């Protein structure tokens, strides 16, 4: 993925089991929990390109949130804030080589950011 690509979409849900059944039946998505991410089942669209997660509904997270791949979350958040956005979720680790964050744009839209190494050979080359 490249800077600016949409990489992930979270869908907030109240009942994970019902949501898994609903989206699997409706769209044919393969939905499963991944070790280390219990309580956050991830979905994969049939095209194997689109994917995301079913996230427990929490305060302030009530609408789907698309995550955009960026070269630097820190730089992107700074630029977003300089242009009127509000950081709603600071940079947080997913793994040793990936992070996420979120902001609200000037129109109130919730946008997620993702930064990370998706190819383990890239991570090995950095060592």
Rosetta constraint file for C-alpha pairs under 8 A:
AtomPair CA 1 CA 5 HARMONIC 6.21 0.50
AtomPair CA 1 CA 7 HARMONIC 7.42 0.50
AtomPair CA 1 CA 69 HARMONIC 6.98 0.50
AtomPair CA 2 CA 69 HARMONIC 6.43 0.50
AtomPair CA 2 CA 70 HARMONIC 7.24 0.50
AtomPair CA 2 CA 71 HARMONIC 7.91 0.50
AtomPair CA 3 CA 68 HARMONIC 7.64 0.50
AtomPair CA 3 CA 69 HARMONIC 5.18 0.50
AtomPair CA 3 CA 70 HARMONIC 4.42 0.50
AtomPair CA 3 CA 71 HARMONIC 5.67 0.50
AtomPair CA 4 CA 68 HARMONIC 5.73 0.50
AtomPair CA 4 CA 69 HARMONIC 5.43 0.50
AtomPair CA 4 CA 70 HARMONIC 5.99 0.50
AtomPair CA 5 CA 68 HARMONIC 5.58 0.50
AtomPair CA 5 CA 69 HARMONIC 5.34 0.50
AtomPair CA 5 CA 70 HARMONIC 7.89 0.50
AtomPair CA 6 CA 66 HARMONIC 6.74 0.50
AtomPair CA 6 CA 67 HARMONIC 5.71 0.50
AtomPair CA 6 CA 68 HARMONIC 4.37 0.50
AtomPair CA 6 CA 69 HARMONIC 6.12 0.50
AtomPair CA 7 CA 50 HARMONIC 7.31 0.50
AtomPair CA 7 CA 51 HARMONIC 7.45 0.50
AtomPair CA 7 CA 66 HARMONIC 7.62 0.50
AtomPair CA 7 CA 67 HARMONIC 5.68 0.50
AtomPair CA 7 CA 68 HARMONIC 5.61 0.50
AtomPair CA 7 CA 69 HARMONIC 5.92 0.50
AtomPair CA 7 CA 114 HARMONIC 7.56 0.50
AtomPair CA 8 CA 50 HARMONIC 7.01 0.50
AtomPair CA 8 CA 51 HARMONIC 5.49 0.50
AtomPair CA 8 CA 52 HARMONIC 4.63 0.50
AtomPair CA 8 CA 53 HARMONIC 7.70 0.50
AtomPair CA 8 CA 66 HARMONIC 5.92 0.50
AtomPair CA 8 CA 67 HARMONIC 5.03 0.50
AtomPair CA 8 CA 68 HARMONIC 7.28 0.50
AtomPair CA 9 CA 51 HARMONIC 6.46 0.50
AtomPair CA 9 CA 52 HARMONIC 4.42 0.50
AtomPair CA 9 CA 53 HARMONIC 6.51 0.50
AtomPair CA 9 CA 64 HARMONIC 6.76 0.50
AtomPair CA 9 CA 65 HARMONIC 5.59 0.50
AtomPair CA 9 CA 66 HARMONIC 4.36 0.50
AtomPair CA 9 CA 67 HARMONIC 5.93 0.50
AtomPair CA 10 CA 52 HARMONIC 5.33 0.50
AtomPair CA 10 CA 53 HARMONIC 4.79 0.50
AtomPair CA 10 CA 54 HARMONIC 5.87 0.50
AtomPair CA 10 CA 55 HARMONIC 6.24 0.50
AtomPair CA 10 CA 64 HARMONIC 5.51 0.50
AtomPair CA 10 CA 65 HARMONIC 5.23 0.50
AtomPair CA 10 CA 66 HARMONIC 6.49 0.50
AtomPair CA 10 CA 67 HARMONIC 7.97 0.50
AtomPair CA 11 CA 52 HARMONIC 7.67 0.50
AtomPair CA 11 CA 53 HARMONIC 6.28 0.50
AtomPair CA 11 CA 54 HARMONIC 5.02 0.50
AtomPair CA 11 CA 55 HARMONIC 5.88 0.50
AtomPair CA 11 CA 63 HARMONIC 6.88 0.50
AtomPair CA 11 CA 64 HARMONIC 4.52 0.50
AtomPair CA 11 CA 65 HARMONIC 6.73 0.50
AtomPair CA 12 CA 54 HARMONIC 5.92 0.50
AtomPair CA 12 CA 55 HARMONIC 4.71 0.50
AtomPair CA 12 CA 56 HARMONIC 5.51 0.50
AtomPair CA 12 CA 57 HARMONIC 4.69 0.50
AtomPair CA 12 CA 58 HARMONIC 7.77 0.50
AtomPair CA 12 CA 61 HARMONIC 6.72 0.50
AtomPair CA 12 CA 62 HARMONIC 5.92 0.50
AtomPair CA 12 CA 63 HARMONIC 6.37 0.50
AtomPair CA 12 CA 64 HARMONIC 6.19 0.50
AtomPair CA 13 CA 19 HARMONIC 6.62 0.50
AtomPair CA 13 CA 54 HARMONIC 6.42 0.50
AtomPair CA 13 CA 55 HARMONIC 6.03 0.50
AtomPair CA 13 CA 56 HARMONIC 5.25 0.50
AtomPair CA 13 CA 57 HARMONIC 5.08 0.50
AtomPair CA 14 CA 19 HARMONIC 8.00 0.50
AtomPair CA 14 CA 56 HARMONIC 6.02 0.50
AtomPair CA 14 CA 57 HARMONIC 5.58 0.50
AtomPair CA 15 CA 19 HARMONIC 6.10 0.50
AtomPair CA 15 CA 56 HARMONIC 7.58 0.50
AtomPair CA 16 CA 20 HARMONIC 6.03 0.50
AtomPair CA 16 CA 39 HARMONIC 7.86 0.50
AtomPair CA 16 CA 41 HARMONIC 7.86 0.50
AtomPair CA 16 CA 54 HARMONIC 6.92 0.50
AtomPair CA 16 CA 55 HARMONIC 7.84 0.50
AtomPair CA 16 CA 56 HARMONIC 7.15 0.50
AtomPair CA 17 CA 21 HARMONIC 6.32 0.50
AtomPair CA 18 CA 22 HARMONIC 6.02 0.50
AtomPair CA 19 CA 23 HARMONIC 6.07 0.50
AtomPair CA 19 CA 54 HARMONIC 7.54 0.50
AtomPair CA 20 CA 24 HARMONIC 5.86 0.50
AtomPair CA 20 CA 31 HARMONIC 6.40 0.50
AtomPair CA 20 CA 41 HARMONIC 7.91 0.50
AtomPair CA 20 CA 54 HARMONIC 7.77 0.50
AtomPair CA 21 CA 25 HARMONIC 5.95 0.50
AtomPair CA 22 CA 26 HARMONIC 5.92 0.50
AtomPair CA 23 CA 27 HARMONIC 5.68 0.50
AtomPair CA 23 CA 28 HARMONIC 7.04 0.50
AtomPair CA 23 CA 29 HARMONIC 6.40 0.50
AtomPair CA 24 CA 28 HARMONIC 4.72 0.50
AtomPair CA 24 CA 29 HARMONIC 4.60 0.50
AtomPair CA 24 CA 30 HARMONIC 6.31 0.50
AtomPair CA 24 CA 31 HARMONIC 6.72 0.50
AtomPair CA 25 CA 29 HARMONIC 7.55 0.50
AtomPair CA 27 CA 45 HARMONIC 7.74 0.50
AtomPair CA 28 CA 45 HARMONIC 7.31 0.50
AtomPair CA 28 CA 46 HARMONIC 6.94 0.50
AtomPair CA 29 CA 43 HARMONIC 5.98 0.50
AtomPair CA 29 CA 44 HARMONIC 5.53 0.50
AtomPair CA 29 CA 45 HARMONIC 5.01 0.50
AtomPair CA 29 CA 46 HARMONIC 6.32 0.50
AtomPair CA 30 CA 43 HARMONIC 5.54 0.50
AtomPair CA 30 CA 44 HARMONIC 5.31 0.50
AtomPair CA 30 CA 45 HARMONIC 6.83 0.50
AtomPair CA 30 CA 46 HARMONIC 7.71 0.50
AtomPair CA 31 CA 41 HARMONIC 6.18 0.50
AtomPair CA 31 CA 42 HARMONIC 5.46 0.50
AtomPair CA 31 CA 43 HARMONIC 4.26 0.50
AtomPair CA 31 CA 44 HARMONIC 6.52 0.50
AtomPair CA 32 CA 41 HARMONIC 4.99 0.50
AtomPair CA 32 CA 42 HARMONIC 5.56 0.50
AtomPair CA 32 CA 43 HARMONIC 6.66 0.50
AtomPair CA 33 CA 37 HARMONIC 6.45 0.50
AtomPair CA 33 CA 38 HARMONIC 5.85 0.50
AtomPair CA 33 CA 39 HARMONIC 7.12 0.50
AtomPair CA 33 CA 40 HARMONIC 6.26 0.50
AtomPair CA 33 CA 41 HARMONIC 4.14 0.50
AtomPair CA 33 CA 42 HARMONIC 6.03 0.50
AtomPair CA 34 CA 38 HARMONIC 6.64 0.50
AtomPair CA 34 CA 41 HARMONIC 6.94 0.50
AtomPair CA 34 CA 42 HARMONIC 7.36 0.50
AtomPair CA 37 CA 41 HARMONIC 7.39 0.50
AtomPair CA 39 CA 55 HARMONIC 7.90 0.50
AtomPair CA 39 CA 56 HARMONIC 7.93 0.50
AtomPair CA 40 CA 53 HARMONIC 6.36 0.50
AtomPair CA 40 CA 54 HARMONIC 5.87 0.50
AtomPair CA 40 CA 55 HARMONIC 5.65 0.50
AtomPair CA 40 CA 56 HARMONIC 7.48 0.50
AtomPair CA 41 CA 53 HARMONIC 5.73 0.50
AtomPair CA 41 CA 54 HARMONIC 5.62 0.50
AtomPair CA 41 CA 55 HARMONIC 7.61 0.50
AtomPair CA 42 CA 51 HARMONIC 7.29 0.50
AtomPair CA 42 CA 52 HARMONIC 5.57 0.50
AtomPair CA 42 CA 53 HARMONIC 4.06 0.50
AtomPair CA 42 CA 54 HARMONIC 6.18 0.50
AtomPair CA 43 CA 51 HARMONIC 5.42 0.50
AtomPair CA 43 CA 52 HARMONIC 5.36 0.50
AtomPair CA 43 CA 53 HARMONIC 5.64 0.50
AtomPair CA 43 CA 54 HARMONIC 7.46 0.50
AtomPair CA 44 CA 48 HARMONIC 6.11 0.50
AtomPair CA 44 CA 49 HARMONIC 7.59 0.50
AtomPair CA 44 CA 50 HARMONIC 6.20 0.50
AtomPair CA 44 CA 51 HARMONIC 4.43 0.50
AtomPair CA 44 CA 52 HARMONIC 6.79 0.50
AtomPair CA 45 CA 49 HARMONIC 6.83 0.50
AtomPair CA 45 CA 50 HARMONIC 5.39 0.50
AtomPair CA 45 CA 51 HARMONIC 5.84 0.50
AtomPair CA 57 CA 61 HARMONIC 6.08 0.50
AtomPair CA 57 CA 62 HARMONIC 6.10 0.50
AtomPair CA 58 CA 62 HARMONIC 6.91 0.50
AtomPair CA 65 CA 110 HARMONIC 6.05 0.50
AtomPair CA 65 CA 111 HARMONIC 5.86 0.50
AtomPair CA 65 CA 112 HARMONIC 6.27 0.50
AtomPair CA 66 CA 110 HARMONIC 7.90 0.50
AtomPair CA 66 CA 111 HARMONIC 5.83 0.50
AtomPair CA 66 CA 112 HARMONIC 5.71 0.50
AtomPair CA 67 CA 111 HARMONIC 6.24 0.50
AtomPair CA 67 CA 112 HARMONIC 4.07 0.50
AtomPair CA 67 CA 113 HARMONIC 4.90 0.50
AtomPair CA 67 CA 114 HARMONIC 6.10 0.50
AtomPair CA 68 CA 111 HARMONIC 7.61 0.50
AtomPair CA 68 CA 112 HARMONIC 6.13 0.50
AtomPair CA 68 CA 113 HARMONIC 4.87 0.50
AtomPair CA 68 CA 114 HARMONIC 5.84 0.50
AtomPair CA 69 CA 113 HARMONIC 6.03 0.50
AtomPair CA 69 CA 114 HARMONIC 4.79 0.50
AtomPair CA 69 CA 115 HARMONIC 5.88 0.50
AtomPair CA 70 CA 76 HARMONIC 7.29 0.50
AtomPair CA 70 CA 113 HARMONIC 6.64 0.50
AtomPair CA 70 CA 114 HARMONIC 6.07 0.50
AtomPair CA 70 CA 115 HARMONIC 5.47 0.50
AtomPair CA 71 CA 115 HARMONIC 6.18 0.50
AtomPair CA 72 CA 76 HARMONIC 6.12 0.50
AtomPair CA 72 CA 115 HARMONIC 6.28 0.50
AtomPair CA 73 CA 77 HARMONIC 5.91 0.50
AtomPair CA 73 CA 91 HARMONIC 6.90 0.50
AtomPair CA 73 CA 99 HARMONIC 7.96 0.50
AtomPair CA 73 CA 100 HARMONIC 7.54 0.50
AtomPair CA 73 CA 101 HARMONIC 7.20 0.50
AtomPair CA 73 CA 113 HARMONIC 6.63 0.50
AtomPair CA 73 CA 114 HARMONIC 7.08 0.50
AtomPair CA 73 CA 115 HARMONIC 6.21 0.50
AtomPair CA 74 CA 78 HARMONIC 6.24 0.50
AtomPair CA 74 CA 91 HARMONIC 7.49 0.50
AtomPair CA 75 CA 79 HARMONIC 6.18 0.50
AtomPair CA 76 CA 80 HARMONIC 5.99 0.50
AtomPair CA 77 CA 81 HARMONIC 6.05 0.50
AtomPair CA 77 CA 87 HARMONIC 7.06 0.50
AtomPair CA 77 CA 103 HARMONIC 7.59 0.50
AtomPair CA 78 CA 82 HARMONIC 6.15 0.50
AtomPair CA 79 CA 83 HARMONIC 6.33 0.50
AtomPair CA 80 CA 84 HARMONIC 6.49 0.50
AtomPair CA 80 CA 85 HARMONIC 5.19 0.50
AtomPair CA 80 CA 86 HARMONIC 7.65 0.50
AtomPair CA 80 CA 103 HARMONIC 7.99 0.50
AtomPair CA 80 CA 105 HARMONIC 7.57 0.50
AtomPair CA 81 CA 85 HARMONIC 4.52 0.50
AtomPair CA 81 CA 86 HARMONIC 5.88 0.50
AtomPair CA 81 CA 87 HARMONIC 7.18 0.50
AtomPair CA 84 CA 105 HARMONIC 6.89 0.50
AtomPair CA 84 CA 106 HARMONIC 5.48 0.50
AtomPair CA 85 CA 103 HARMONIC 6.48 0.50
AtomPair CA 85 CA 104 HARMONIC 5.54 0.50
AtomPair CA 85 CA 105 HARMONIC 4.42 0.50
AtomPair CA 85 CA 106 HARMONIC 5.26 0.50
AtomPair CA 86 CA 103 HARMONIC 5.42 0.50
AtomPair CA 86 CA 104 HARMONIC 5.19 0.50
AtomPair CA 86 CA 105 HARMONIC 6.59 0.50
AtomPair CA 86 CA 106 HARMONIC 7.78 0.50
AtomPair CA 87 CA 102 HARMONIC 6.15 0.50
AtomPair CA 87 CA 103 HARMONIC 4.15 0.50
AtomPair CA 87 CA 104 HARMONIC 6.37 0.50
AtomPair CA 88 CA 101 HARMONIC 7.86 0.50
AtomPair CA 88 CA 102 HARMONIC 5.56 0.50
AtomPair CA 88 CA 103 HARMONIC 4.83 0.50
AtomPair CA 88 CA 104 HARMONIC 6.52 0.50
AtomPair CA 89 CA 101 HARMONIC 5.15 0.50
AtomPair CA 89 CA 102 HARMONIC 4.78 0.50
AtomPair CA 89 CA 103 HARMONIC 6.49 0.50
AtomPair CA 90 CA 100 HARMONIC 7.91 0.50
AtomPair CA 90 CA 101 HARMONIC 5.15 0.50
AtomPair CA 90 CA 102 HARMONIC 6.70 0.50
AtomPair CA 91 CA 99 HARMONIC 6.34 0.50
AtomPair CA 91 CA 100 HARMONIC 5.52 0.50
AtomPair CA 91 CA 101 HARMONIC 4.53 0.50
AtomPair CA 91 CA 102 HARMONIC 7.83 0.50
AtomPair CA 92 CA 99 HARMONIC 5.39 0.50
AtomPair CA 92 CA 100 HARMONIC 5.43 0.50
AtomPair CA 92 CA 101 HARMONIC 6.21 0.50
AtomPair CA 93 CA 98 HARMONIC 6.12 0.50
AtomPair CA 93 CA 99 HARMONIC 4.34 0.50
AtomPair CA 93 CA 100 HARMONIC 6.49 0.50
AtomPair CA 94 CA 98 HARMONIC 5.38 0.50
AtomPair CA 94 CA 99 HARMONIC 5.07 0.50
AtomPair CA 94 CA 100 HARMONIC 6.85 0.50
AtomPair CA 95 CA 99 HARMONIC 6.98 0.50
AtomPair CA 97 CA 116 HARMONIC 5.45 0.50
AtomPair CA 97 CA 117 HARMONIC 5.74 0.50
AtomPair CA 97 CA 123 HARMONIC 7.41 0.50
AtomPair CA 98 CA 114 HARMONIC 7.34 0.50
AtomPair CA 98 CA 115 HARMONIC 5.57 0.50
AtomPair CA 98 CA 116 HARMONIC 3.86 0.50
AtomPair CA 98 CA 117 HARMONIC 6.27 0.50
AtomPair CA 99 CA 114 HARMONIC 5.86 0.50
AtomPair CA 99 CA 115 HARMONIC 5.31 0.50
AtomPair CA 99 CA 116 HARMONIC 6.21 0.50
AtomPair CA 100 CA 112 HARMONIC 7.05 0.50
AtomPair CA 100 CA 113 HARMONIC 5.38 0.50
AtomPair CA 100 CA 114 HARMONIC 4.58 0.50
AtomPair CA 100 CA 115 HARMONIC 6.39 0.50
AtomPair CA 101 CA 112 HARMONIC 5.72 0.50
AtomPair CA 101 CA 113 HARMONIC 5.13 0.50
AtomPair CA 101 CA 114 HARMONIC 6.81 0.50
AtomPair CA 102 CA 110 HARMONIC 6.96 0.50
AtomPair CA 102 CA 111 HARMONIC 5.57 0.50
AtomPair CA 102 CA 112 HARMONIC 4.15 0.50
AtomPair CA 102 CA 113 HARMONIC 5.79 0.50
AtomPair CA 103 CA 110 HARMONIC 5.87 0.50
AtomPair CA 103 CA 111 HARMONIC 5.53 0.50
AtomPair CA 103 CA 112 HARMONIC 6.51 0.50
AtomPair CA 104 CA 108 HARMONIC 5.35 0.50
AtomPair CA 104 CA 109 HARMONIC 5.28 0.50
AtomPair CA 104 CA 110 HARMONIC 4.58 0.50
AtomPair CA 104 CA 111 HARMONIC 6.20 0.50
AtomPair CA 105 CA 109 HARMONIC 5.33 0.50
AtomPair CA 105 CA 110 HARMONIC 6.64 0.50
AtomPair CA 105 CA 111 HARMONIC 7.34 0.50
AtomPair CA 117 CA 122 HARMONIC 6.59 0.50
AtomPair CA 117 CA 123 HARMONIC 6.29 0.50
AtomPair CA 118 CA 122 HARMONIC 7.80 0.50
AtomPair CA 119 CA 123 HARMONIC 6.96 0.50
AtomPair CA 120 CA 124 HARMONIC 6.23 0.50
AtomPair CA 121 CA 125 HARMONIC 6.15 0.50
AtomPair CA 122 CA 126 HARMONIC 6.50 0.50
AtomPair CA 123 CA 127 HARMONIC 6.83 0.50
